[in-house]
Structure formats: C-alpha cells, structure tokens
Amino acid sequence: MTAIKKMIAIEEIRDRLSPLFNDEGINLVLLFGSAVSGKVHKQSDIDLAFLFDKPVDILALTNKVIRLLRTDNVDVVDLKRASPLLKFSVARNGRLLYEKSPGIFAGFYSLAFRMYVDTKKLRIAQTMSVRKFLESRGLL
C-alpha cells in the first residue's frame, strides 16, 4: 500500500463514496482514525466502517472503495464483525458519512455502548492476564 501524500478532506471522501450509498446493502458509513482525529502522518490511511443490512463481499466492496477514493491506502471494517471495543470507538469518535435512514446511527451507537459496557469485565480480566504473563517473563 502507498502512503497518502495529503489526506483527502472529509467532505471529498463522502462525495467520492456517494455512488456506493444506494447499493451494496449499506445502512451506515463512518470515517474514523487519523482522518477524523487530525493526527495524520505519512503512514496514515483512510479508515472506513460500514454497517450492512445483508451479507456483503467485503473484498469486492474494498476494491470499489479503492477505485472511488483513488488510493489503495484504505481499511474497511464490517461493523457487525468488529469487536465491542472497535464498535464503541468508531461510534464515539467516528464521523458519519452516510446513514440510510434517520435513527440507524443512534441505534448503532446505543448497541455499541451497551456491548462496550457489558464486556468491560472481560477486557479487565484479559489485561490482567497479559500483565501477569509479561511479569512472569520479566518483561514488565
């Protein structure tokens, strides 16, 4: 993948992706990562999260996105398959590019928040387990 010489403006990303918005079973598209946070660097890519209403060939969609954005430095995430942590991060910090109908984003945000809260104990246990392992190896 090639680095983006200059990050494409959010509005331009939305405009370039607009041909996708009426097909592919797409309900929601969010931009996230450095393009939204403003922490763009030489290795930055364009991170896009999609919520679908039917199964989609993610590789074919990624190829369409690459053609529309005219860069291969793109990461595409299927929000139904994403971890609770990633879902919540995208919902909280992402920029809405497309919503098929009003309320879809609000519903996704609510679900992402509940999943994030429900899995907090698991994330804490996982962190403690990794920490103990690293300490036992003298790596911490």
C-alpha positions in Angstrom: 0.0 0.0 0.0 1.1 3.5 -0.7 1.1 6.3 1.8 -1.3 9.2 1.3 0.7 12.3 0.3 -2.1 14.5 1.5 -5.2 13.4 3.4 -8.4 13.8 1.4 -10.9 16.2 3.0 -13.8 14.5 4.8 -16.4 16.1 2.5 -14.5 14.9 -0.5 -14.3 11.4 0.9 -18.1 11.5 1.3 -18.6 12.8 -2.2 -16.4 10.2 -3.8 -18.1 7.4 -1.9 -21.6 8.6 -2.7 -22.1 6.1 -5.6 -22.0 3.3 -3.0 -24.7 4.7 -0.8 -27.6 3.4 -2.9 -26.5 -0.1 -3.2 -24.5 -2.9 -1.5 -27.0 -3.1 1.3 -25.2 -0.3 3.1 -27.0 1.2 6.1 -24.2 3.3 7.7 -20.7 4.5 6.7 -18.4 6.1 9.3 -14.9 7.6 8.8 -12.6 7.0 11.8 -9.0 7.1 12.8 -6.4 9.7 11.9 -8.6 11.3 9.1 -11.0 12.3 11.9 -8.7 12.9 14.8 -6.4 15.2 12.8 -3.3 13.1 13.7 -2.4 12.5 10.1 1.1 11.3 9.3 3.0 9.8 6.3 1.7 6.3 7.0 -2.0 7.4 7.6 -4.7 5.6 5.8 -8.4 6.1 5.3 -10.4 4.0 7.9 -14.0 3.3 7.0 -16.6 1.4 8.9 -19.7 0.0 7.2 -22.9 -1.4 8.7 -24.8 -3.6 6.3 -28.4 -4.9 6.2 -27.3 -8.1 4.3 -24.1 -10.1 3.8 -21.6 -8.3 1.6 -18.4 -9.3 -0.2 -16.1 -7.1 1.8 -13.2 -7.6 -0.6 -15.3 -6.5 -3.6 -16.5 -3.5 -1.6 -12.9 -2.6 -0.6 -11.9 -2.7 -4.3 -14.8 -0.3 -5.1 -13.7 2.0 -2.3 -10.1 2.0 -3.6 -11.3 2.9 -7.1 -13.6 5.7 -5.8 -11.1 7.2 -3.4 -8.2 6.7 -5.9 -5.9 5.3 -3.3 -5.2 1.8 -2.1 -4.4 3.1 1.4 -7.8 2.2 2.8 -9.0 0.0 5.7 -12.6 -1.2 5.5 -14.3 -2.6 8.6 -17.6 -4.5 8.8 -19.2 -3.2 12.0 -21.2 -6.4 12.5 -17.9 -8.4 12.8 -16.0 -5.8 14.8 -15.1 -6.2 18.4 -17.2 -4.3 21.0 -14.2 -2.0 21.7 -13.8 -1.1 18.0 -17.6 -0.6 17.6 -17.7 1.8 20.5 -14.6 3.7 19.4 -16.0 4.1 15.9 -19.4 5.2 17.2 -17.9 7.6 19.7 -15.1 9.1 17.6 -16.1 8.5 14.0 -17.6 10.9 11.6 -20.9 10.0 10.0 -20.6 9.9 6.2 -23.9 8.2 5.3 -27.0 7.0 7.1 -29.6 5.1 5.0 -32.4 6.4 7.2 -32.7 8.5 10.3 -32.1 6.7 13.6 -29.7 4.0 12.2 -26.7 5.7 13.7 -28.4 6.3 17.0 -29.4 2.6 17.2 -25.8 1.6 16.3 -24.3 3.9 18.9 -26.7 2.6 21.6 -25.8 -1.0 20.8 -22.1 -0.3 20.6 -22.2 1.4 24.0 -24.1 -1.4 25.7 -21.7 -4.0 24.2 -18.8 -2.0 25.4 -20.2 -1.7 29.0 -21.2 -5.4 29.0 -17.7 -6.5 28.1 -15.7 -4.3 30.4 -15.1 -7.1 33.0 -13.7 -9.3 30.2 -11.3 -6.6 29.0 -10.1 -6.0 32.5 -9.5 -9.8 33.1 -7.7 -10.0 29.8 -5.4 -7.1 30.6 -4.6 -8.6 34.0 -3.9 -11.9 32.4 -1.5 -10.4 29.9 0.2 -8.3 32.6 0.7 -11.4 34.8 2.2 -13.3 31.9 4.6 -10.5 31.0 5.6 -10.0 34.6 6.3 -13.8 35.0 8.7 -13.5 32.0 10.4 -10.4 33.4 9.1 -8.2 30.6 7.4 -5.7 32.8 
